[in-house]
Amino acid sequence: MTDLTVNVNKTIHASIEKVFDAWLSPKMLSLFMMPMQDLPESDVENDAREGGDFTIIMHAGNDVLPHTGKYLEINRPDKLVFTWVSHCSVDNSIVTLNFTKIDGNKTNISLTHVKFIDEKTRSDHEGGWGNILNKLNDVMN
């Protein structure tokens, strides 16, 4: 089953530009790219341009969880699309973020992640992305 999809929406209490830019800043990414609460900061390197690559090393206990990908579309501040490669991803797994300005200090993020190995992996990612968006809101305030 590779057509499984995660859809997560979250209102972030910050301007659309600030929220969008957080997804391209290694410092900011390190603060919120973690699948569970109370984990250490992730190690992040990226080349924030279309066609550029990124590496995010998440730390969960003794586990080191590398994630890599390539930026496919960067349309500031409305849309960000990138591939997602990890130990539990399948070929052509893609994450799309759509940003919608609610007002000067609120932004809605609509995250869609497509293609998973199985339903359990999809469900785990749904929880992980939900935690990431919650953590993003925390660090933006």
FIMI-823793 format. One record per residue (C-alpha): residue in three letters; x, y, z. Coordinates in steps of 0.05 Angstrom, whole numbers, always signed. Example, Ala and Ser with C-alpha at 12.3 -4.5 7.8 and 13.67 -1.06 7.14 Angstrom:
<sites>
Ala; +246; -90; +156
Ser; +273; -21; +143
</sites>
This chain:
<sites>
Met; +0; +0; +0
Thr; +36; +62; -23
Asp; -24; +108; -33
Leu; -35; +120; +41
Thr; -38; +194; +59
Val; -31; +237; +122
Asn; -67; +304; +126
Val; -54; +349; +185
Asn; -77; +421; +196
Lys; -53; +468; +249
Thr; -60; +542; +265
Ile; +7; +572; +283
His; +8; +637; +323
Ala; +58; +675; +280
Ser; +59; +711; +213
Ile; +57; +671; +149
Glu; +127; +694; +129
Lys; +156; +675; +197
Val; +123; +606; +195
Phe; +145; +592; +124
Asp; +216; +614; +137
Ala; +221; +568; +198
Trp; +216; +509; +151
Leu; +279; +531; +114
Ser; +321; +553; +173
Pro; +367; +499; +201
Lys; +365; +531; +270
Met; +289; +534; +272
Leu; +281; +464; +242
Ser; +326; +436; +297
Leu; +278; +464; +349
Phe; +213; +433; +323
Met; +230; +373; +277
Met; +220; +319; +329
Pro; +165; +266; +327
Met; +151; +265; +402
Gln; +152; +317; +457
Asp; +213; +326; +502
Leu; +265; +299; +454
Pro; +332; +333; +443
Glu; +340; +381; +385
Ser; +350; +350; +317
Asp; +413; +360; +276
Val; +396; +396; +212
Glu; +434; +414; +148
Asn; +400; +441; +87
Asp; +409; +476; +20
Ala; +345; +516; +20
Arg; +332; +523; -54
Glu; +291; +485; -105
Gly; +332; +423; -121
Gly; +371; +431; -56
Asp; +378; +375; -6
Phe; +366; +370; +69
Thr; +385; +323; +125
Ile; +349; +320; +192
Ile; +377; +273; +245
Met; +324; +262; +299
His; +344; +233; +367
Ala; +296; +189; +406
Gly; +330; +157; +466
Asn; +388; +116; +439
Asp; +358; +116; +369
Val; +386; +161; +315
Leu; +334; +173; +261
Pro; +361; +203; +196
His; +313; +236; +148
Thr; +334; +265; +81
Gly; +300; +297; +22
Lys; +302; +346; -35
Tyr; +263; +412; -41
Leu; +218; +406; -101
Glu; +180; +472; -96
Ile; +193; +534; -54
Asn; +139; +586; -64
Arg; +147; +635; -6
Pro; +104; +644; +34
Asp; +49; +599; +5
Lys; +76; +530; -10
Leu; +134; +483; +4
Val; +142; +414; -26
Phe; +197; +364; -11
Thr; +213; +290; -16
Trp; +218; +250; +49
Val; +267; +192; +56
Ser; +274; +153; +121
His; +281; +81; +145
Cys; +206; +72; +137
Ser; +191; +111; +73
Val; +177; +87; +3
Asp; +201; +116; -63
Asn; +168; +182; -82
Ser; +144; +198; -11
Ile; +127; +272; -15
Val; +108; +324; +37
Thr; +68; +386; +15
Leu; +58; +445; +61
Asn; +6; +498; +43
Phe; +8; +562; +85
Thr; -54; +606; +91
Lys; -53; +674; +125
Ile; -109; +679; +176
Asp; -90; +748; +201
Gly; -25; +785; +214
Asn; -5; +738; +270
Lys; -38; +672; +253
Thr; -23; +622; +198
Asn; -56; +557; +179
Ile; -11; +501; +156
Ser; -42; +445; +116
Leu; +8; +387; +113
Thr; -2; +328; +65
His; +47; +270; +65
Val; +36; +215; +13
Lys; +62; +144; +6
Phe; +76; +98; +64
Ile; +97; +26; +73
Asp; +34; +7; +111
Glu; -23; +33; +154
Lys; +18; +30; +219
Thr; +73; +73; +188
Arg; +21; +122; +162
Ser; -11; +127; +231
Asp; +57; +136; +265
His; +73; +193; +216
Glu; +5; +225; +228
Gly; +22; +229; +302
Gly; +93; +251; +288
Trp; +73; +307; +241
Gly; +20; +330; +291
Asn; +73; +334; +345
Ile; +120; +372; +298
Leu; +67; +424; +282
Asn; +50; +431; +356
Lys; +123; +441; +372
Leu; +129; +492; +316
Asn; +73; +532; +347
Asp; +108; +528; +415
Val; +175; +553; +388
Met; +143; +609; +348
Asn; +115; +640; +412
</sites>
